[in-house]
Amino acid sequence: MTFIDERTEDGVTRRSFSVSAAGETVPAVIWAPEGANGPRPLVLMGHGGSQHKKTPGITARARNFAQKFGYATLAIDAPNHGDRITREEAEANAREVGARVTGQVSTGWTPERLKMMAQRSLAAVPEWNAALEETLGFDFVGADGPIGYWGVSMGTAIGVPFVAQQPRITAAVFGLAGLRPNAPEFEAAANAIKIPLEFVFQWEDAVAPREHGIALFNAFGSAEKTMHINPGGHMDIPNFEGASWERFFVRHLGTAEAPVKTRKLVAAE
């Protein structure tokens, strides 16, 4: 594996690379403590619709996980997102998603939309599997550490079928998504998930109606599962939920070495 670029800042090293899956080149990025040597817990983070693997929320969370708990964090660009599309296409995606999130346009589950979402998830699952396999060979991660998954909104739409078939993952955070009508494969994937999970949901979400969110939570086959419901819309998850996700992962994945000393050092791109 040759990393495309490597940057270190405040005790965290970010490395960009790519993997091949089903004829596609999939851009990926991984954060880990500076000078890390595995094994260590690994968290896979799925971004939301119109976002990308280095979106600010994922970047901040990954850096925090590395500094506080010694975690490695992996993210990839979903199909038709990030570095896999042009800037113009990304801007069009952002406008379309923004209109749905704010309720400016209907989020009705048309057959065409359901088919598109199912196809995207079908394509993303082998890509996540390929990225995970590559990552477990990195000496600063190792193949023996526990693995978690985090992803809300589209990160849940893709994450549910991915986690359902990936036995290495032992804990997951989902949210901002619902049990879609006329989507038996998605419901079956939720039923198949038995690991501990935390599910975050917004009560006035214009993208995922509340009854669909509750139905998805009920569909998960996990004996240990918790649903956090907050007032507000799709983009209004309270900041305190981040602390809950931290506690959840530390409880189920543990930690690696003590937090690294932070210093500013930026390597050449």
C-alpha positions in Angstrom: 0.0 0.0 0.0 1.3 3.4 -1.0 -0.4 6.3 0.9 -1.4 9.2 -1.4 -0.7 11.8 1.3 0.2 11.9 5.0 -0.3 14.8 7.4 0.5 15.0 11.1 -0.9 17.6 13.5 -1.5 17.8 17.2 -0.4 14.2 17.7 -2.7 12.7 15.0 -1.6 11.4 11.7 -4.0 11.3 8.7 -3.3 9.1 5.8 -5.1 9.1 2.5 -5.2 6.0 0.2 -7.5 4.1 -2.1 -8.8 0.6 -2.5 -10.3 -1.4 -5.5 -13.6 -3.1 -5.2 -15.9 -4.4 -8.0 -14.0 -2.4 -10.6 -14.2 0.9 -8.6 -11.4 2.9 -7.1 -12.6 3.9 -3.7 -10.9 6.9 -1.9 -10.3 6.3 1.8 -8.7 8.1 4.7 -7.5 6.9 8.1 -6.6 8.8 11.3 -4.4 7.3 14.1 -2.2 8.6 16.9 1.2 9.8 15.7 3.7 7.0 16.0 1.0 4.4 16.7 1.8 0.7 16.4 -1.1 -1.7 16.5 -3.3 -3.4 17.6 -5.8 -0.8 18.6 -9.6 -0.2 18.4 -10.8 0.8 15.0 -13.9 2.9 14.3 -15.4 2.9 10.8 -17.3 6.2 10.0 -19.9 6.5 7.3 -20.7 10.0 6.1 -24.1 11.5 5.3 -25.7 12.3 2.0 -23.9 15.0 0.0 -20.9 14.8 2.4 -17.5 13.0 2.0 -14.9 11.1 3.9 -13.2 14.2 5.4 -16.3 16.2 6.2 -15.7 18.4 9.3 -17.7 16.3 11.7 -15.9 13.1 10.8 -12.5 14.7 10.9 -13.1 16.3 14.3 -14.5 13.1 15.8 -11.6 11.0 14.3 -9.0 13.3 15.7 -10.7 13.4 19.1 -10.8 9.6 19.2 -7.1 9.3 18.4 -6.1 11.9 21.0 -8.3 10.7 23.8 -8.5 6.9 23.3 -5.8 5.9 20.9 -8.3 4.8 18.3 -7.8 4.6 14.5 -10.7 5.8 12.4 -11.4 4.9 8.8 -13.7 6.7 6.4 -14.4 6.2 2.6 -16.3 8.2 0.0 -19.6 6.6 -0.7 -20.7 5.9 -4.3 -21.3 9.2 -6.1 -19.8 11.3 -3.3 -16.6 13.0 -2.4 -13.6 12.5 -4.7 -15.7 10.2 -6.9 -17.7 13.0 -8.5 -17.0 16.5 -9.9 -17.3 19.7 -7.9 -20.4 20.6 -9.9 -22.0 17.2 -9.1 -21.2 17.7 -5.4 -22.8 21.1 -5.3 -25.9 19.7 -7.0 -26.0 16.9 -4.4 -25.7 19.4 -1.6 -28.6 21.5 -3.0 -30.9 18.5 -3.4 -30.1 17.1 0.1 -30.4 20.5 1.7 -33.9 20.9 0.2 -35.0 17.6 1.6 -33.4 18.2 5.0 -35.2 21.5 5.5 -38.5 20.2 4.2 -38.6 22.3 1.1 -39.2 19.3 -1.1 -41.1 16.0 -0.3 -39.1 13.1 1.0 -41.7 10.6 -0.3 -40.4 7.0 -0.8 -41.0 6.7 -4.5 -40.1 3.4 -6.2 -37.3 5.1 -8.1 -35.8 6.6 -4.9 -36.0 3.3 -3.0 -34.3 1.6 -6.0 -31.5 4.2 -6.1 -30.9 3.9 -2.3 -30.8 0.1 -2.5 -28.4 0.1 -5.4 -26.1 2.6 -3.6 -26.0 0.4 -0.5 -25.4 -2.7 -2.6 -22.4 -1.0 -4.2 -21.1 0.4 -0.9 -21.0 -2.9 1.1 -18.1 -4.6 -0.9 -16.3 -1.2 -0.9 -16.4 -1.0 2.9 -15.3 -4.7 3.1 -12.3 -4.0 0.9 -11.3 -0.9 2.8 -11.5 -2.7 6.1 -9.4 -5.7 4.9 -6.7 -3.3 3.7 -6.8 -1.3 6.9 -6.4 -4.4 9.1 -3.0 -4.9 7.4 -1.6 -1.5 8.5 0.9 -2.0 11.3 -0.5 1.0 13.2 -3.9 -0.7 13.3 -3.4 -4.5 13.4 -5.8 -7.3 12.8 -6.6 -8.1 16.4 -8.3 -4.9 17.8 -12.0 -4.5 18.3 -14.0 -2.7 15.6 -17.0 -0.3 15.8 -19.1 1.5 13.2 -20.6 5.0 13.3 -22.9 6.5 10.7 -26.1 8.5 10.7 -28.5 9.4 7.9 -27.0 7.9 4.7 -24.3 6.5 7.0 -27.1 4.3 8.5 -28.7 3.5 5.2 -25.4 2.1 4.0 -24.2 1.0 7.4 -27.1 -1.4 8.3 -26.6 -3.8 5.4 -22.8 -3.5 5.8 -22.7 -4.2 9.5 -25.3 -7.0 9.1 -22.8 -9.0 7.0 -19.5 -8.0 8.7 -18.8 -10.2 11.7 -15.7 -8.3 12.8 -17.8 -5.3 14.0 -18.8 -5.6 17.6 -20.7 -2.3 18.3 -22.4 0.4 16.2 -24.0 3.8 16.4 -26.8 4.5 13.9 -29.4 7.3 13.6 -31.4 9.8 11.5 -32.9 7.1 9.4 -36.0 4.9 9.3 -37.4 1.6 8.3 -38.3 2.3 4.7 -41.5 0.9 3.2 -41.4 -1.9 0.7 -37.7 -2.5 1.5 -37.7 -6.1 3.0 -33.9 -6.5 2.5 -33.2 -3.5 4.7 -35.5 -4.8 7.4 -33.9 -8.2 7.2 -30.5 -6.6 7.6 -31.6 -4.7 10.7 -33.1 -8.0 12.1 -29.7 -9.7 11.5 -27.7 -7.1 13.6 -27.3 -8.5 17.1 -24.4 -6.4 18.4 -24.8 -3.6 21.0 -26.0 -0.4 19.4 -27.0 3.2 20.1 -29.5 5.0 17.9 -29.9 8.8 17.8 -33.0 10.4 16.3 -34.6 13.8 15.9 -38.3 14.1 16.6 -39.1 16.7 13.9 -36.8 15.1 11.2 -38.1 16.0 7.7 -36.1 13.2 6.1 -37.0 10.2 8.4 -40.5 10.3 9.9 -40.6 9.5 13.5 -42.7 6.4 13.1 -40.1 5.0 10.6 -37.3 5.7 13.0 -39.0 3.9 15.8 -39.8 1.0 13.5 -36.1 0.7 12.5 -35.0 0.7 16.2 -37.6 -2.0 16.9 -36.3 -4.0 13.9 -32.7 -4.3 15.2 -32.1 -7.8 16.6 -29.8 -6.5 19.3 -30.4 -7.5 22.9 -28.5 -4.3 24.0 -29.8 -1.2 22.2 -30.6 2.3 23.2 -32.6 5.0 21.3 -31.9 8.7 22.1 -34.7 11.0 20.8 -34.1 14.7 20.8 -36.4 17.6 19.6 -35.4 19.3 16.4 -34.8 18.6 12.7 -32.4 16.4 10.8 -29.3 18.6 11.4 -30.0 19.4 15.1 -28.4 16.5 16.9 -27.3 18.1 20.3 -23.6 18.3 20.9 -23.9 16.2 24.1 -24.7 13.1 22.0 -21.0 13.1 21.0 -20.0 12.4 24.6 -22.6 9.6 24.7 -21.0 8.0 21.5 -17.6 8.2 23.2 -18.8 6.4 26.3 -20.5 3.8 24.2 -17.4 3.0 22.2 -15.1 3.0 25.2 -17.5 0.6 26.9 -17.5 -1.8 24.0 -14.1 -1.3 22.3 -12.0 -0.2 25.3 -9.0 2.1 24.6 -5.5 1.8 23.3 -2.4 3.5 24.8 -2.6 6.6 27.0 -3.5 9.8 25.0 -0.5 11.0 23.0 1.2 14.3 23.6 0.0 17.0 21.2 2.3 19.1 19.1 2.0 20.9 15.8 3.8 19.2 13.0 2.6 19.2 9.4 4.3 16.9 7.0 4.5 17.6 3.3 1.4 16.6 1.3 
